[in-house]
């Protein structure tokens, strides 16, 4: 008798690539200091260097939340589970 091998979904999927991009983007933005190491333009008197970083705090929060929700959805789909 021959056994039927277990079929597994692929490890790298488009959703997982999106998750990775969501999590890597803030690191790239903050490590590329040359892109924001200046004072102009100012926002309400705050130099660009500072408000750009503070903006990335909000963007990073949104991207991390998006990655988490996509990960949850991906895991439910892999387990074949239904529900929220």
Buried (B, 14 or more C-beta within 10 A) or exposed (E): EEEEEEEEEEEEEEBBEBBEEBBEBBEEBBEEEEEBEEEEEEEEEEBBBEBBEEBBEEEBEEBEEBBEEBBEEBEEEEEEEEEE
